[in-house]
Amino acid sequence: MSFHVVFITAGEWPAQKGLLVSQVLETARALQAKGHTVSWLAAIPLLSRVKRWVLRDHDLQWLHAECQQAGIVFDHQIIPVTLGSPWSMPLRRWWHHWLARRALHRPVSGGGAARATVLHARSYDAAEIGLQLRRLMTSHDNARVVTASFDMRSFLGPESPMGYGALGTAAYGFVKALEFELVRDSDVAFLPVNVGRRQYLEETGLAIQYAPIQGLEREPGWRVDFEARWAQRRIGYSGSVGQWHDPVLLRKIFDLLPQCRPQLASKMINAFAGLDCQLYPQSGLAAYYDGLLALVIPGLAQIEGYYRTLQMRCNLFSTKAAEALSRGVPLIVSSELQELADFVREHECGIVVDVRHGRPTLPPLPGLDSRELWERLSANAARVGGRFARQAVLEVYERAWEAALARRQEGQP
């Protein structure tokens, strides 16, 4: 079954080396290759646009060109509020309705398409825009089959109290109630963390489907070149540090493996002085991961407060983990990252480091510096990592979308 997919994003800036490229643009291209049609509706805050203009950032022009070349309809709208902030909540519904009405008669909605339509939202604001757009589209053409898909990525919205202090904490109950409405009213919702899915089911009775975070594609005939990895013995880290990952703890974990050489896919900062750092475009990440013996995901040394603890233990799997596993790279993860640590232990695809009291300690594994151990961990990572390869994840979405569209066609909720 083929359909038209409308990706909806809100509040995120489409940086060339950011998640929107790997999780939306590359996904859109892969869906097109499978016979679907794709468009992208983006709501971008004015402050983000002004900041990028001051920095002479050309990401938006680059994205327009990439989408045009790929045949993807890309429609962005600059809005004067920062979606997702407590300050925007009183005007939230007005802006969402305005954006949905604006999109209704534009090419981005796939208007006139004979295919069933999936509105795939990647945030809370995007999900509400999608629900409003679904209502408008079906009212405008009651023969059109439209389904709303909510890709939650995380649950409970801990960023609200963490990012906005007392105001965010006061708004947390509102965000929790909003989340319930979005999950309830969407035709299908996805979450990449099983701890969170179980908790949400127990709290609300609403079932959320598991969908792994998308990693990288595996080319036909791809395999792990362990000989090259063992000869180089590079361990890596990918992405930024700060809110979710402590650079000091990362270096301490590197020091636990003196036989390995750190190589980071990250911007050079003072905390990384003396380390090999380089920013990679999306097209270069596969080669980066293919050269690693392991990827370190440190988390935080000291986790304080309810919301940060919740995020670390129940709400974080990490895109970098999915990317590494999709290329058969073992993980070295913090014991405080519960979902990741449980996954690594269950599948024996890496090492769990005890980081209590801010002092990382390796487990008493025999032959920690032996070839046999790392070859086994790499083989396990390659085996279990297949579920994170882009095509495998797309099949999870496609099956769920087909089921949701079938329910819509039959008039079921």
C-alpha positions in Angstrom: 0.0 0.0 0.0 1.3 3.4 -0.9 0.3 6.7 0.6 1.1 10.4 0.9 3.1 11.3 4.1 3.1 14.9 5.4 6.0 15.4 7.9 5.0 18.1 10.4 7.7 19.8 12.5 7.3 22.7 14.9 9.9 24.7 16.8 13.0 23.0 15.4 15.6 24.6 13.2 16.5 22.5 10.1 20.3 22.5 10.6 22.3 20.7 7.9 24.0 18.6 10.6 21.0 18.3 12.9 18.4 15.6 13.6 15.8 16.9 11.1 18.1 15.9 8.3 18.6 12.4 9.5 15.2 11.8 10.9 13.0 13.7 8.4 14.8 14.5 5.1 16.6 11.2 4.8 13.4 9.3 5.9 11.4 11.2 3.3 13.9 10.2 0.6 13.7 6.6 1.7 9.9 6.6 1.7 9.9 8.0 -1.8 12.2 5.2 -2.9 9.5 2.8 -1.7 6.8 4.4 -3.8 5.2 6.9 -1.4 4.9 10.6 -1.9 6.1 13.0 0.7 5.8 16.6 1.8 7.1 18.6 4.8 5.3 21.3 6.8 7.6 23.2 9.1 6.7 25.9 11.7 9.9 27.9 12.6 10.1 30.4 15.4 11.0 34.0 14.4 13.8 34.1 17.0 15.4 31.1 15.5 15.2 32.7 12.0 16.7 36.0 13.3 19.5 34.2 15.0 20.4 32.3 11.9 20.2 35.4 9.8 22.7 37.2 12.1 25.0 34.2 11.9 24.7 34.2 8.1 23.4 30.6 8.3 22.1 29.2 5.0 20.5 26.0 6.3 17.0 27.0 5.2 18.1 27.7 1.6 20.1 24.5 1.6 17.0 22.5 2.8 14.7 24.1 0.2 17.2 23.1 -2.6 17.6 19.6 -1.2 13.8 19.0 -1.0 13.3 20.5 -4.5 15.9 18.2 -6.0 14.3 15.2 -4.3 10.8 16.2 -5.3 9.7 16.8 -1.8 7.3 19.7 -1.3 8.8 21.8 1.6 6.6 24.5 3.1 7.8 26.5 6.0 6.2 29.3 8.0 7.9 31.7 10.3 5.8 32.3 13.5 6.4 35.0 16.1 6.2 32.7 19.1 8.5 30.0 20.4 6.4 26.9 20.2 6.9 24.6 23.2 7.6 27.4 25.7 5.1 28.2 28.5 4.8 31.7 27.1 3.2 30.4 23.9 0.6 28.3 25.6 -2.2 30.9 25.8 -1.9 31.4 22.0 -1.1 27.9 21.2 -4.4 26.7 19.7 -4.8 29.9 17.7 -1.4 29.5 16.1 -1.9 25.8 15.4 -5.3 26.4 13.8 -3.9 29.2 11.7 -1.0 27.0 10.5 -3.4 24.1 9.7 -5.8 26.3 7.7 -2.9 27.8 5.8 -1.6 24.4 4.9 -5.0 23.0 3.9 -5.1 24.5 0.4 -1.4 24.4 -0.3 0.5 21.7 -2.1 2.2 20.6 1.2 -1.1 18.9 2.2 -1.2 16.7 -0.8 -4.5 18.2 -1.8 -6.1 16.4 -4.7 -4.0 13.3 -4.2 -5.9 10.1 -4.6 -3.7 8.4 -2.0 -4.5 8.0 1.7 -2.7 10.6 3.7 -0.5 10.2 6.9 0.1 13.4 8.9 3.3 12.4 10.8 4.1 14.9 13.6 7.4 15.0 15.5 6.6 17.1 18.6 3.7 18.0 20.8 2.9 21.3 18.9 3.3 19.4 15.6 0.9 16.8 16.8 -1.8 19.3 17.6 -1.3 21.0 14.2 -1.6 17.6 12.6 -4.9 16.9 14.5 -6.3 20.2 13.4 -5.2 19.6 9.8 -6.8 16.1 9.9 -10.1 17.6 10.9 -10.0 20.3 8.3 -9.0 17.9 5.5 -11.7 15.4 6.3 -14.3 18.2 6.6 -13.2 19.6 3.2 -13.3 16.2 1.6 -15.0 13.5 3.6 -14.0 10.8 1.1 -10.3 11.4 1.8 -8.7 9.0 4.3 -6.4 10.9 6.6 -4.6 9.5 9.7 -2.7 11.4 12.4 0.6 9.9 13.5 2.3 11.2 16.7 6.1 10.4 16.8 6.6 11.3 20.5 10.3 10.6 20.7 10.0 11.2 24.5 7.2 11.5 27.0 6.0 13.8 29.7 7.9 16.8 28.3 10.5 17.2 31.1 12.2 19.9 28.9 9.4 22.3 30.0 10.3 22.5 33.7 14.0 22.0 33.0 14.2 24.8 30.5 11.8 27.3 32.0 12.3 27.0 35.8 9.4 27.8 38.0 7.2 28.8 35.1 7.9 25.5 33.3 7.2 23.6 36.5 3.9 25.3 36.9 3.0 24.5 33.3 4.0 20.9 33.7 0.5 19.7 34.7 -0.9 21.4 31.7 1.7 19.7 29.4 0.8 16.4 30.9 -2.9 16.8 30.2 -2.1 18.0 26.7 0.0 15.0 26.1 -2.8 12.7 27.1 -5.2 14.4 24.7 -2.7 14.2 21.8 -2.0 10.4 22.4 -5.7 9.7 22.8 -6.8 11.6 19.6 -4.0 10.5 17.3 -4.6 7.4 15.2 -1.2 6.0 16.2 1.5 7.2 18.6 5.1 6.0 18.7 7.8 5.9 21.4 11.3 4.5 21.3 11.6 3.7 25.0 9.9 0.7 26.5 10.2 1.9 30.1 8.2 4.9 29.1 5.7 2.9 27.2 5.0 0.6 30.1 4.6 3.5 32.5 2.3 5.4 30.2 0.1 2.4 29.7 -0.2 1.9 33.5 -0.9 5.6 34.1 -3.4 6.2 31.3 -4.5 2.9 29.8 -3.4 4.2 26.4 -1.1 1.9 24.4 1.8 3.5 22.5 3.6 1.6 19.8 7.3 0.9 20.0 9.3 2.3 17.1 13.1 2.3 17.3 14.9 5.5 16.7 16.2 5.5 13.1 19.8 4.8 12.7 21.7 4.7 9.4 21.1 2.7 6.3 22.9 -0.6 5.6 24.0 -0.9 2.0 23.6 -4.2 0.2 26.4 -6.5 1.2 27.5 -4.3 4.2 29.3 -6.0 7.0 31.5 -5.1 9.9 35.2 -4.8 9.1 36.4 -5.9 12.5 40.0 -6.3 11.4 40.2 -2.6 10.5 38.4 -1.6 13.7 40.7 -3.7 15.9 43.8 -2.4 14.2 42.8 1.2 14.8 41.1 0.7 18.2 39.2 4.0 18.1 36.4 4.8 20.5 34.1 7.6 19.8 31.3 10.0 20.8 28.8 11.7 18.5 26.9 14.9 19.0 27.0 17.8 21.5 27.4 17.8 25.2 25.9 19.7 28.1 22.3 19.2 29.0 22.2 15.4 28.6 25.9 14.3 28.5 28.8 15.5 30.7 32.1 16.1 28.8 34.1 15.5 32.0 32.5 12.2 32.6 33.1 11.3 28.9 36.8 11.9 29.3 36.9 9.8 32.4 35.4 6.9 30.6 37.8 7.4 27.7 40.6 7.1 30.3 39.3 3.7 31.5 40.4 2.4 28.1 43.9 3.6 27.5 44.5 1.1 24.8 41.9 2.9 22.6 42.2 6.3 20.8 39.2 8.7 21.1 37.8 10.1 17.9 34.8 12.4 18.3 32.1 13.4 15.8 31.6 16.6 17.7 32.5 20.3 17.7 35.8 21.2 19.4 35.3 22.8 22.8 37.6 23.5 25.7 36.6 20.3 27.5 37.8 18.3 24.5 41.2 19.9 24.3 43.8 17.4 23.0 41.1 15.1 21.5 40.5 14.4 17.8 37.2 16.2 17.1 35.5 16.7 13.7 32.0 17.6 12.6 30.7 15.2 10.0 27.9 15.8 7.5 25.1 13.3 7.5 26.6 11.6 4.5 29.9 11.0 6.3 28.5 9.5 9.5 28.4 5.9 8.3 32.1 5.9 7.5 32.8 7.5 10.9 30.9 4.8 12.8 32.3 2.0 10.6 35.8 3.0 11.9 34.9 2.7 15.6 35.5 -0.1 18.0 32.9 1.3 20.4 30.8 4.4 21.0 30.6 6.0 24.4 27.3 7.4 25.7 28.1 8.9 29.1 24.9 10.6 30.4 25.5 12.8 33.5 27.8 12.2 36.4 25.4 13.8 38.9 21.7 13.6 38.3 19.7 16.1 40.4 16.0 16.7 40.5 13.0 14.8 39.5 12.7 15.9 35.9 16.4 15.3 35.0 16.3 11.9 36.7 13.2 11.0 34.8 14.8 11.9 31.5 18.0 10.0 32.2 16.4 6.8 33.5 13.1 6.5 31.6 13.1 8.8 28.6 16.3 8.5 26.8 17.5 6.0 24.2 19.6 8.4 22.0 19.9 8.8 18.3 23.6 8.3 18.5 23.0 4.8 20.0 20.7 3.9 17.2 23.1 5.1 14.5 26.0 3.2 16.1 24.1 0.0 16.5 22.8 0.2 12.9 26.5 0.1 11.9 27.4 -2.7 14.3 29.2 -0.6 16.8 29.1 -1.7 20.5 28.1 0.8 23.1 29.8 1.9 26.3 27.0 3.4 28.3 26.3 4.8 31.8 24.5 2.6 34.3 22.1 5.6 34.9 20.7 5.5 31.4 18.3 2.7 32.3 16.8 2.0 28.8 20.2 1.8 27.1 21.9 -0.1 30.0 19.1 -2.7 30.0 19.4 -3.1 26.2 23.2 -3.5 26.3 23.0 -6.1 29.1 20.2 -8.0 27.4 21.9 -8.2 24.0 25.5 -8.2 25.2 26.3 -5.5 22.6 28.6 -3.4 24.7 29.7 -2.4 28.3 27.7 -0.8 31.1 29.9 1.6 33.2 29.0 2.2 36.8 29.0 6.0 37.2 27.8 6.4 40.8 29.4 9.2 42.7 30.8 10.6 39.4 33.6 8.0 39.3 33.1 5.6 36.4 34.1 2.0 37.0 34.3 -0.7 34.4 32.6 -4.1 35.2 34.9 -7.0 36.0 34.8 -8.4 32.5 37.5 -11.0 31.7 39.8 -10.1 28.9 38.6 -6.5 28.6 41.5 -5.7 26.3 41.2 -8.9 24.3 40.3 -9.3 20.7 37.9 -12.1 21.4 35.7 -9.9 23.7 35.5 -7.0 21.3 34.8 -9.2 18.3 31.9 -10.9 20.2 30.5 -7.5 21.2 30.8 -6.2 17.6 29.0 -9.3 16.2 26.2 -8.9 18.8 25.9 -5.2 18.0 25.7 -5.9 14.3 23.0 -8.6 14.8 20.7 -6.6 17.1 21.5 -3.3 15.3 19.6 -4.5 12.3 16.4 -3.4 13.9 17.7 0.2 13.9 18.7 0.3 10.2 16.5 2.8 8.4 14.6 0.3 6.2 13.8 -1.8 9.2 12.4 1.2 11.1 10.4 2.4 8.1 8.7 -1.0 8.0 7.5 -0.5 11.6 6.0 2.9 10.6 4.5 1.6 7.4 2.7 -1.4 9.1 1.3 0.9 11.8 0.2 3.5 9.2 -1.5 0.9 7.1 -3.4 -0.5 10.2 -4.4 3.1 11.2 -5.6 3.9 7.7 -7.6 0.7 7.5 -9.3 1.6 10.8 -10.2 5.1 9.4 -11.6 3.6 6.2 -13.8 1.2 8.2 -14.9 4.2 10.4 -13.3 2.9 13.6 -11.6 5.2 16.1 
